[in-house]
């Protein structure tokens, strides 16, 4: 394979963009493991008292990821996220005003490999979410497992990430004061295994749990489509029924996380690596779907709301 190296005279702004995305990829793939290893080493060192103090704090703070998290506007506003935005670039498109007195569930599609659009738009202020939707606080839902990792949990919560457990979603959309936005990558891990350039396979028909929650608490459903999300990484061929896909499905059912074998470009060359391609991502939110607040939900009502949401996604495309 011929390697295409990056030129030496790249502008500083592009180098900063690459560095910003590199730290994001590292955070996604390896920061949790590093935090766990660091905590264990601290506990085994002469500074073990600090590890015990943090363990006590962790015990007291255990439920925070399911109770709205602990966001930091300072972290969300770091300049590194603006360089992250400009790498692709990212763009958040507003099509309608949303009432800050209500709670919302954003059904985000597609998941992509690393949910770059979901992170950049809803876990940072790089694309101006707070300016576009004043009075609303976005919370991207993430698998509960990651909030059990020492130190890493505090970092991801600072961006507005919260647990994807049922109790966490219920907490967000049941707040009487409103103003909460729960962002759910509806397709989850299975959808990530089908994310590749030029393809779009969505996991939708079996995903109705969040619709039940919206009906129960009177939250508004907003379909969100992220154009370009699947263009960022290539994947090894893994058609349904293949040995690789069978193994990936088995691992996903055991661990709860997808294991896509992806690749794209590198830091100093364009031929291979784990850095995403520079492809624009345009994330578009459609009209909120209103419905009657009810504690009972029939198959008909769930199907109607799902069809309404899919209709919104179709209009976005």
Short mmCIF file of the C-alpha atoms (twelve columns), coordinates in Angstrom:
data_MODEL
# 
_entry.id   MODEL 
# 
loop_
_atom_site.group_PDB 
_atom_site.id 
_atom_site.type_symbol 
_atom_site.label_atom_id 
_atom_site.label_alt_id 
_atom_site.label_comp_id 
_atom_site.label_asym_id 
_atom_site.label_seq_id 
_atom_site.Cartn_x 
_atom_site.Cartn_y 
_atom_site.Cartn_z 
_atom_site.pdbx_PDB_model_num 
ATOM 1   C CA . UNK A 1   0.000   0.000   0.000  1 
ATOM 2   C CA . UNK A 2   1.364   3.386   -1.012 1 
ATOM 3   C CA . UNK A 3   1.440   5.847   1.879  1 
ATOM 4   C CA . UNK A 4   0.376   9.428   1.187  1 
ATOM 5   C CA . UNK A 5   2.163   11.669  3.676  1 
ATOM 6   C CA . UNK A 6   0.837   15.039  4.772  1 
ATOM 7   C CA . UNK A 7   2.808   18.062  3.494  1 
ATOM 8   C CA . UNK A 8   5.178   19.795  5.898  1 
ATOM 9   C CA . UNK A 9   3.835   23.310  5.312  1 
ATOM 10  C CA . UNK A 10  0.412   22.751  6.874  1 
ATOM 11  C CA . UNK A 11  -1.024  25.914  8.512  1 
ATOM 12  C CA . UNK A 12  -0.907  26.051  12.315 1 
ATOM 13  C CA . UNK A 13  -4.710  26.173  12.582 1 
ATOM 14  C CA . UNK A 14  -4.981  22.797  10.843 1 
ATOM 15  C CA . UNK A 15  -2.346  21.311  13.128 1 
ATOM 16  C CA . UNK A 16  -4.343  22.548  16.121 1 
ATOM 17  C CA . UNK A 17  -7.483  20.980  14.648 1 
ATOM 18  C CA . UNK A 18  -5.679  17.665  14.233 1 
ATOM 19  C CA . UNK A 19  -4.369  17.824  17.805 1 
ATOM 20  C CA . UNK A 20  -7.876  18.548  19.126 1 
ATOM 21  C CA . UNK A 21  -9.364  15.541  17.339 1 
ATOM 22  C CA . UNK A 22  -6.418  13.348  18.325 1 
ATOM 23  C CA . UNK A 23  -7.058  13.984  22.028 1 
ATOM 24  C CA . UNK A 24  -10.771 13.276  21.469 1 
ATOM 25  C CA . UNK A 25  -10.027 9.926   19.788 1 
ATOM 26  C CA . UNK A 26  -7.632  9.087   22.623 1 
ATOM 27  C CA . UNK A 27  -10.283 10.027  25.198 1 
ATOM 28  C CA . UNK A 28  -12.833 7.821   23.468 1 
ATOM 29  C CA . UNK A 29  -10.586 4.786   23.037 1 
ATOM 30  C CA . UNK A 30  -8.067  4.815   25.878 1 
ATOM 31  C CA . UNK A 31  -8.675  7.483   28.534 1 
ATOM 32  C CA . UNK A 32  -10.957 5.261   30.649 1 
ATOM 33  C CA . UNK A 33  -8.326  2.526   30.757 1 
ATOM 34  C CA . UNK A 34  -5.629  5.065   31.667 1 
ATOM 35  C CA . UNK A 35  -7.786  6.520   34.443 1 
ATOM 36  C CA . UNK A 36  -8.457  3.076   35.895 1 
ATOM 37  C CA . UNK A 37  -4.771  2.159   35.738 1 
ATOM 38  C CA . UNK A 38  -3.807  5.479   37.329 1 
ATOM 39  C CA . UNK A 39  -6.268  4.956   40.174 1 
ATOM 40  C CA . UNK A 40  -4.973  1.427   40.847 1 
ATOM 41  C CA . UNK A 41  -1.348  2.606   40.804 1 
ATOM 42  C CA . UNK A 42  -2.218  5.458   43.160 1 
ATOM 43  C CA . UNK A 43  -3.914  3.009   45.538 1 
ATOM 44  C CA . UNK A 44  -0.787  0.824   45.554 1 
ATOM 45  C CA . UNK A 45  1.614   3.713   46.066 1 
ATOM 46  C CA . UNK A 46  2.640   5.768   49.094 1 
ATOM 47  C CA . UNK A 47  -0.170  8.135   48.147 1 
ATOM 48  C CA . UNK A 48  -2.843  5.496   48.763 1 
ATOM 49  C CA . UNK A 49  -4.670  7.864   51.138 1 
ATOM 50  C CA . UNK A 50  -5.621  10.040  48.155 1 
ATOM 51  C CA . UNK A 51  -7.060  6.981   46.408 1 
ATOM 52  C CA . UNK A 52  -9.093  6.113   49.504 1 
ATOM 53  C CA . UNK A 53  -10.397 9.676   49.781 1 
ATOM 54  C CA . UNK A 54  -11.464 9.568   46.146 1 
ATOM 55  C CA . UNK A 55  -13.073 6.159   46.691 1 
ATOM 56  C CA . UNK A 56  -15.130 7.691   49.501 1 
ATOM 57  C CA . UNK A 57  -16.136 10.539  47.234 1 
ATOM 58  C CA . UNK A 58  -17.029 8.037   44.515 1 
ATOM 59  C CA . UNK A 59  -19.313 6.181   46.916 1 
ATOM 60  C CA . UNK A 60  -21.087 9.395   47.935 1 
ATOM 61  C CA . UNK A 61  -21.359 10.558  44.321 1 
ATOM 62  C CA . UNK A 62  -22.348 7.192   42.811 1 
ATOM 63  C CA . UNK A 63  -25.871 8.220   41.750 1 
ATOM 64  C CA . UNK A 64  -24.964 11.562  40.168 1 
ATOM 65  C CA . UNK A 65  -24.770 10.174  36.583 1 
ATOM 66  C CA . UNK A 66  -28.417 9.076   36.899 1 
ATOM 67  C CA . UNK A 67  -29.552 12.349  38.499 1 
ATOM 68  C CA . UNK A 68  -28.677 14.863  35.812 1 
ATOM 69  C CA . UNK A 69  -24.900 14.608  36.015 1 
ATOM 70  C CA . UNK A 70  -22.537 17.448  36.878 1 
ATOM 71  C CA . UNK A 71  -21.852 19.583  33.834 1 
ATOM 72  C CA . UNK A 72  -19.205 22.315  33.671 1 
ATOM 73  C CA . UNK A 73  -19.747 25.269  31.372 1 
ATOM 74  C CA . UNK A 74  -16.016 25.970  31.648 1 
ATOM 75  C CA . UNK A 75  -15.098 22.534  30.263 1 
ATOM 76  C CA . UNK A 76  -17.790 22.735  27.593 1 
ATOM 77  C CA . UNK A 77  -16.355 26.092  26.462 1 
ATOM 78  C CA . UNK A 78  -12.701 25.037  26.170 1 
ATOM 79  C CA . UNK A 79  -11.039 26.456  23.045 1 
ATOM 80  C CA . UNK A 80  -9.945  22.929  22.080 1 
ATOM 81  C CA . UNK A 81  -13.545 22.184  21.117 1 
ATOM 82  C CA . UNK A 82  -13.566 25.009  18.576 1 
ATOM 83  C CA . UNK A 83  -10.562 23.409  16.885 1 
ATOM 84  C CA . UNK A 84  -12.389 20.074  17.111 1 
ATOM 85  C CA . UNK A 85  -15.410 21.661  15.375 1 
ATOM 86  C CA . UNK A 86  -13.333 23.164  12.579 1 
ATOM 87  C CA . UNK A 87  -11.549 19.889  11.790 1 
ATOM 88  C CA . UNK A 88  -14.596 18.371  10.062 1 
ATOM 89  C CA . UNK A 89  -16.257 20.994  10.303 1 
ATOM 90  C CA . UNK A 90  -19.345 20.560  12.507 1 
ATOM 91  C CA . UNK A 91  -22.535 22.548  12.051 1 
ATOM 92  C CA . UNK A 92  -25.703 22.533  14.186 1 
ATOM 93  C CA . UNK A 93  -28.756 23.611  12.191 1 
ATOM 94  C CA . UNK A 94  -31.768 25.032  14.029 1 
ATOM 95  C CA . UNK A 95  -35.098 24.691  12.219 1 
ATOM 96  C CA . UNK A 96  -37.551 25.592  14.994 1 
ATOM 97  C CA . UNK A 97  -37.642 27.318  18.381 1 
ATOM 98  C CA . UNK A 98  -38.025 25.054  21.424 1 
ATOM 99  C CA . UNK A 99  -39.856 26.133  24.580 1 
ATOM 100 C CA . UNK A 100 -37.396 26.093  27.532 1 
ATOM 101 C CA . UNK A 101 -40.283 25.325  29.897 1 
ATOM 102 C CA . UNK A 102 -40.599 21.826  28.430 1 
ATOM 103 C CA . UNK A 103 -38.395 18.745  28.429 1 
ATOM 104 C CA . UNK A 104 -37.246 17.075  25.222 1 
ATOM 105 C CA . UNK A 105 -35.863 13.800  23.943 1 
ATOM 106 C CA . UNK A 106 -33.661 14.191  20.882 1 
ATOM 107 C CA . UNK A 107 -33.618 10.946  18.878 1 
ATOM 108 C CA . UNK A 108 -30.185 11.161  17.232 1 
ATOM 109 C CA . UNK A 109 -29.348 9.308   13.979 1 
ATOM 110 C CA . UNK A 110 -27.099 7.842   12.784 1 
ATOM 111 C CA . UNK A 111 -24.867 6.634   15.603 1 
ATOM 112 C CA . UNK A 112 -21.761 6.515   13.436 1 
ATOM 113 C CA . UNK A 113 -18.589 4.918   14.765 1 
ATOM 114 C CA . UNK A 114 -17.697 7.421   17.513 1 
ATOM 115 C CA . UNK A 115 -20.785 9.718   17.584 1 
ATOM 116 C CA . UNK A 116 -18.674 12.748  16.621 1 
ATOM 117 C CA . UNK A 117 -21.677 14.921  15.775 1 
ATOM 118 C CA . UNK A 118 -23.462 14.028  18.984 1 
ATOM 119 C CA . UNK A 119 -20.418 14.855  21.077 1 
ATOM 120 C CA . UNK A 120 -19.435 18.075  19.317 1 
ATOM 121 C CA . UNK A 121 -22.936 19.536  19.222 1 
ATOM 122 C CA . UNK A 122 -24.290 18.473  22.607 1 
ATOM 123 C CA . UNK A 123 -21.254 17.975  24.894 1 
ATOM 124 C CA . UNK A 124 -19.479 21.208  23.971 1 
ATOM 125 C CA . UNK A 125 -20.469 24.775  23.155 1 
ATOM 126 C CA . UNK A 126 -18.409 24.763  19.947 1 
ATOM 127 C CA . UNK A 127 -21.484 24.915  17.699 1 
ATOM 128 C CA . UNK A 128 -23.400 27.272  19.988 1 
ATOM 129 C CA . UNK A 129 -26.157 25.066  21.394 1 
ATOM 130 C CA . UNK A 130 -26.872 27.418  24.318 1 
ATOM 131 C CA . UNK A 131 -27.110 30.390  21.954 1 
ATOM 132 C CA . UNK A 132 -29.389 28.576  19.520 1 
ATOM 133 C CA . UNK A 133 -31.612 27.108  22.247 1 
ATOM 134 C CA . UNK A 134 -31.472 29.425  25.283 1 
ATOM 135 C CA . UNK A 135 -32.735 27.905  28.509 1 
ATOM 136 C CA . UNK A 136 -32.134 24.299  27.409 1 
ATOM 137 C CA . UNK A 137 -29.425 21.976  28.761 1 
ATOM 138 C CA . UNK A 138 -28.391 19.056  26.524 1 
ATOM 139 C CA . UNK A 139 -27.413 15.721  28.076 1 
ATOM 140 C CA . UNK A 140 -25.939 13.035  25.827 1 
ATOM 141 C CA . UNK A 141 -26.761 9.579   27.203 1 
ATOM 142 C CA . UNK A 142 -23.919 7.061   27.501 1 
ATOM 143 C CA . UNK A 143 -23.724 3.441   28.678 1 
ATOM 144 C CA . UNK A 144 -23.797 3.211   32.505 1 
ATOM 145 C CA . UNK A 145 -20.586 1.164   32.556 1 
ATOM 146 C CA . UNK A 146 -18.409 4.197   31.779 1 
ATOM 147 C CA . UNK A 147 -19.650 6.073   34.850 1 
ATOM 148 C CA . UNK A 148 -18.139 3.404   37.096 1 
ATOM 149 C CA . UNK A 149 -14.595 4.221   35.972 1 
ATOM 150 C CA . UNK A 150 -12.782 6.441   38.513 1 
ATOM 151 C CA . UNK A 151 -11.817 9.940   37.309 1 
ATOM 152 C CA . UNK A 152 -13.055 9.237   33.775 1 
ATOM 153 C CA . UNK A 153 -16.660 9.537   34.984 1 
ATOM 154 C CA . UNK A 154 -16.012 13.038  36.328 1 
ATOM 155 C CA . UNK A 155 -14.466 14.152  33.049 1 
ATOM 156 C CA . UNK A 156 -17.313 12.927  30.844 1 
ATOM 157 C CA . UNK A 157 -19.963 14.306  33.204 1 
ATOM 158 C CA . UNK A 158 -18.365 17.742  32.920 1 
ATOM 159 C CA . UNK A 159 -19.374 17.775  29.257 1 
ATOM 160 C CA . UNK A 160 -22.990 16.934  30.057 1 
ATOM 161 C CA . UNK A 161 -22.895 13.176  29.544 1 
ATOM 162 C CA . UNK A 162 -25.178 11.125  31.778 1 
ATOM 163 C CA . UNK A 163 -26.068 7.469   32.189 1 
ATOM 164 C CA . UNK A 164 -28.375 5.909   29.606 1 
ATOM 165 C CA . UNK A 165 -30.219 3.932   32.277 1 
ATOM 166 C CA . UNK A 166 -33.997 4.116   32.478 1 
ATOM 167 C CA . UNK A 167 -33.875 5.977   35.797 1 
ATOM 168 C CA . UNK A 168 -31.489 8.566   34.344 1 
ATOM 169 C CA . UNK A 169 -33.732 9.319   31.373 1 
ATOM 170 C CA . UNK A 170 -36.771 9.433   33.651 1 
ATOM 171 C CA . UNK A 171 -35.031 11.945  35.927 1 
ATOM 172 C CA . UNK A 172 -34.262 14.284  33.026 1 
ATOM 173 C CA . UNK A 173 -37.647 14.320  31.334 1 
ATOM 174 C CA . UNK A 174 -39.725 14.429  34.525 1 
ATOM 175 C CA . UNK A 175 -38.323 17.715  35.870 1 
ATOM 176 C CA . UNK A 176 -41.324 20.050  36.357 1 
ATOM 177 C CA . UNK A 177 -39.239 23.160  35.628 1 
ATOM 178 C CA . UNK A 178 -38.380 21.868  32.140 1 
ATOM 179 C CA . UNK A 179 -35.291 22.886  30.218 1 
ATOM 180 C CA . UNK A 180 -33.717 19.419  29.882 1 
ATOM 181 C CA . UNK A 181 -32.768 17.783  26.603 1 
ATOM 182 C CA . UNK A 182 -31.938 14.066  26.665 1 
ATOM 183 C CA . UNK A 183 -29.976 13.182  23.523 1 
ATOM 184 C CA . UNK A 184 -30.188 9.483   22.648 1 
ATOM 185 C CA . UNK A 185 -28.196 7.824   19.868 1 
ATOM 186 C CA . UNK A 186 -31.184 5.608   19.153 1 
ATOM 187 C CA . UNK A 187 -29.420 2.959   17.075 1 
ATOM 188 C CA . UNK A 188 -26.840 2.327   19.766 1 
ATOM 189 C CA . UNK A 189 -24.054 -0.200  19.428 1 
ATOM 190 C CA . UNK A 190 -25.670 -2.306  16.648 1 
ATOM 191 C CA . UNK A 191 -25.983 0.767   14.398 1 
ATOM 192 C CA . UNK A 192 -22.275 1.531   14.863 1 
ATOM 193 C CA . UNK A 193 -21.397 -1.801  13.245 1 
ATOM 194 C CA . UNK A 194 -23.062 -0.680  10.000 1 
ATOM 195 C CA . UNK A 195 -21.527 2.815   9.908  1 
ATOM 196 C CA . UNK A 196 -19.376 3.282   6.801  1 
ATOM 197 C CA . UNK A 197 -19.106 5.847   3.982  1 
ATOM 198 C CA . UNK A 198 -21.976 5.798   1.517  1 
ATOM 199 C CA . UNK A 199 -24.141 3.530   3.686  1 
ATOM 200 C CA . UNK A 200 -27.054 4.279   5.989  1 
ATOM 201 C CA . UNK A 201 -28.594 1.484   8.047  1 
ATOM 202 C CA . UNK A 202 -30.716 2.682   10.966 1 
ATOM 203 C CA . UNK A 203 -31.929 0.679   13.968 1 
ATOM 204 C CA . UNK A 204 -35.373 2.146   14.629 1 
ATOM 205 C CA . UNK A 205 -38.315 -0.249  14.632 1 
ATOM 206 C CA . UNK A 206 -37.329 -2.093  17.811 1 
ATOM 207 C CA . UNK A 207 -36.312 1.064   19.701 1 
ATOM 208 C CA . UNK A 208 -39.437 2.301   21.471 1 
ATOM 209 C CA . UNK A 209 -38.346 2.531   25.110 1 
ATOM 210 C CA . UNK A 210 -37.607 6.250   24.929 1 
ATOM 211 C CA . UNK A 211 -40.986 6.849   23.277 1 
ATOM 212 C CA . UNK A 212 -42.700 5.148   26.217 1 
ATOM 213 C CA . UNK A 213 -40.758 7.451   28.533 1 
ATOM 214 C CA . UNK A 214 -41.828 10.498  26.535 1 
ATOM 215 C CA . UNK A 215 -45.472 9.433   26.766 1 
ATOM 216 C CA . UNK A 216 -45.190 8.780   30.486 1 
ATOM 217 C CA . UNK A 217 -43.669 12.149  31.358 1 
ATOM 218 C CA . UNK A 218 -45.061 14.357  28.599 1 
ATOM 219 C CA . UNK A 219 -41.655 15.069  27.044 1 
ATOM 220 C CA . UNK A 220 -41.464 16.270  23.448 1 
ATOM 221 C CA . UNK A 221 -39.786 14.077  20.826 1 
ATOM 222 C CA . UNK A 222 -37.399 15.765  18.388 1 
ATOM 223 C CA . UNK A 223 -35.912 13.756  15.490 1 
ATOM 224 C CA . UNK A 224 -32.287 14.735  14.833 1 
ATOM 225 C CA . UNK A 225 -30.275 13.661  11.803 1 
ATOM 226 C CA . UNK A 226 -26.517 14.121  11.518 1 
ATOM 227 C CA . UNK A 227 -25.543 14.294  7.854  1 
ATOM 228 C CA . UNK A 228 -22.013 13.051  7.230  1 
ATOM 229 C CA . UNK A 229 -21.709 11.047  10.458 1 
ATOM 230 C CA . UNK A 230 -21.099 7.792   8.601  1 
ATOM 231 C CA . UNK A 231 -18.487 9.321   6.292  1 
ATOM 232 C CA . UNK A 232 -15.782 9.667   8.949  1 
ATOM 233 C CA . UNK A 233 -14.421 6.102   9.122  1 
ATOM 234 C CA . UNK A 234 -14.106 2.990   6.990  1 
ATOM 235 C CA . UNK A 235 -14.808 -0.416  8.528  1 
ATOM 236 C CA . UNK A 236 -13.702 -3.926  7.767  1 
ATOM 237 C CA . UNK A 237 -16.381 -5.733  5.804  1 
ATOM 238 C CA . UNK A 238 -18.752 -7.373  8.290  1 
ATOM 239 C CA . UNK A 239 -21.981 -8.354  6.518  1 
ATOM 240 C CA . UNK A 240 -24.696 -9.989  8.577  1 
ATOM 241 C CA . UNK A 241 -23.915 -13.662 9.124  1 
ATOM 242 C CA . UNK A 242 -20.177 -13.324 8.498  1 
ATOM 243 C CA . UNK A 243 -17.759 -14.724 11.115 1 
ATOM 244 C CA . UNK A 244 -16.594 -11.204 12.037 1 
ATOM 245 C CA . UNK A 245 -20.139 -9.889  12.461 1 
ATOM 246 C CA . UNK A 246 -21.135 -12.949 14.492 1 
ATOM 247 C CA . UNK A 247 -18.184 -12.332 16.814 1 
ATOM 248 C CA . UNK A 248 -18.998 -8.605  17.063 1 
ATOM 249 C CA . UNK A 249 -22.642 -9.334  17.869 1 
ATOM 250 C CA . UNK A 250 -21.611 -11.858 20.524 1 
ATOM 251 C CA . UNK A 251 -19.184 -9.398  22.154 1 
ATOM 252 C CA . UNK A 252 -21.791 -6.640  22.017 1 
ATOM 253 C CA . UNK A 253 -24.369 -8.832  23.752 1 
ATOM 254 C CA . UNK A 254 -21.844 -9.678  26.498 1 
ATOM 255 C CA . UNK A 255 -20.199 -6.283  27.068 1 
ATOM 256 C CA . UNK A 256 -22.925 -3.921  25.864 1 
ATOM 257 C CA . UNK A 257 -20.522 -1.951  23.654 1 
ATOM 258 C CA . UNK A 258 -19.852 -2.244  19.938 1 
ATOM 259 C CA . UNK A 259 -16.431 -3.314  18.654 1 
ATOM 260 C CA . UNK A 260 -16.285 -1.908  15.101 1 
ATOM 261 C CA . UNK A 261 -12.933 -2.509  13.386 1 
ATOM 262 C CA . UNK A 262 -12.579 0.948   11.887 1 
ATOM 263 C CA . UNK A 263 -9.821  2.924   10.237 1 
ATOM 264 C CA . UNK A 264 -9.410  6.170   8.335  1 
ATOM 265 C CA . UNK A 265 -6.288  8.365   8.293  1 
ATOM 266 C CA . UNK A 266 -3.332  9.131   10.528 1 
ATOM 267 C CA . UNK A 267 -1.816  12.252  12.043 1 
ATOM 268 C CA . UNK A 268 1.062   12.637  9.569  1 
ATOM 269 C CA . UNK A 269 -0.286  10.639  6.620  1 
ATOM 270 C CA . UNK A 270 -3.619  10.108  4.901  1 
ATOM 271 C CA . UNK A 271 -3.493  6.368   4.147  1 
ATOM 272 C CA . UNK A 272 -4.337  4.615   7.426  1 
ATOM 273 C CA . UNK A 273 -4.916  5.279   11.112 1 
ATOM 274 C CA . UNK A 274 -7.644  5.965   13.663 1 
ATOM 275 C CA . UNK A 275 -8.125  9.665   12.945 1 
ATOM 276 C CA . UNK A 276 -11.438 10.463  11.206 1 
ATOM 277 C CA . UNK A 277 -11.565 11.820  7.683  1 
ATOM 278 C CA . UNK A 278 -12.130 15.560  7.319  1 
ATOM 279 C CA . UNK A 279 -15.756 15.377  6.213  1 
ATOM 280 C CA . UNK A 280 -18.406 18.000  7.077  1 
ATOM 281 C CA . UNK A 281 -21.115 17.049  9.562  1 
ATOM 282 C CA . UNK A 282 -24.427 18.920  9.490  1 
ATOM 283 C CA . UNK A 283 -26.705 18.053  12.411 1 
ATOM 284 C CA . UNK A 284 -30.333 19.040  11.843 1 
ATOM 285 C CA . UNK A 285 -33.151 18.995  14.407 1 
ATOM 286 C CA . UNK A 286 -36.750 18.836  13.180 1 
ATOM 287 C CA . UNK A 287 -40.068 19.895  14.719 1 
ATOM 288 C CA . UNK A 288 -40.938 18.591  18.174 1 
ATOM 289 C CA . UNK A 289 -43.718 15.997  18.209 1 
ATOM 290 C CA . UNK A 290 -46.321 16.850  20.828 1 
ATOM 291 C CA . UNK A 291 -48.569 14.241  22.423 1 
ATOM 292 C CA . UNK A 292 -50.816 13.667  25.382 1 
ATOM 293 C CA . UNK A 293 -49.171 12.956  28.730 1 
ATOM 294 C CA . UNK A 294 -50.281 9.455   29.717 1 
ATOM 295 C CA . UNK A 295 -49.061 6.694   32.023 1 
ATOM 296 C CA . UNK A 296 -50.454 4.028   29.689 1 
ATOM 297 C CA . UNK A 297 -49.129 3.395   26.209 1 
ATOM 298 C CA . UNK A 298 -50.718 1.112   23.646 1 
ATOM 299 C CA . UNK A 299 -49.007 -0.485  20.682 1 
ATOM 300 C CA . UNK A 300 -50.977 1.859   18.417 1 
ATOM 301 C CA . UNK A 301 -49.839 5.029   20.204 1 
ATOM 302 C CA . UNK A 302 -46.202 3.892   20.207 1 
ATOM 303 C CA . UNK A 303 -46.334 3.014   16.518 1 
ATOM 304 C CA . UNK A 304 -47.966 6.342   15.660 1 
ATOM 305 C CA . UNK A 305 -45.276 8.316   17.468 1 
ATOM 306 C CA . UNK A 306 -42.512 6.243   15.895 1 
ATOM 307 C CA . UNK A 307 -43.950 6.813   12.417 1 
ATOM 308 C CA . UNK A 308 -44.191 10.542  13.152 1 
ATOM 309 C CA . UNK A 309 -40.557 10.578  14.229 1 
ATOM 310 C CA . UNK A 310 -39.432 8.639   11.159 1 
ATOM 311 C CA . UNK A 311 -41.419 11.036  8.985  1 
ATOM 312 C CA . UNK A 312 -39.415 13.873  10.504 1 
ATOM 313 C CA . UNK A 313 -36.176 12.038  9.746  1 
ATOM 314 C CA . UNK A 314 -37.292 11.498  6.148  1 
ATOM 315 C CA . UNK A 315 -37.978 15.210  5.714  1 
ATOM 316 C CA . UNK A 316 -34.530 15.993  7.119  1 
ATOM 317 C CA . UNK A 317 -32.910 13.760  4.517  1 
# 
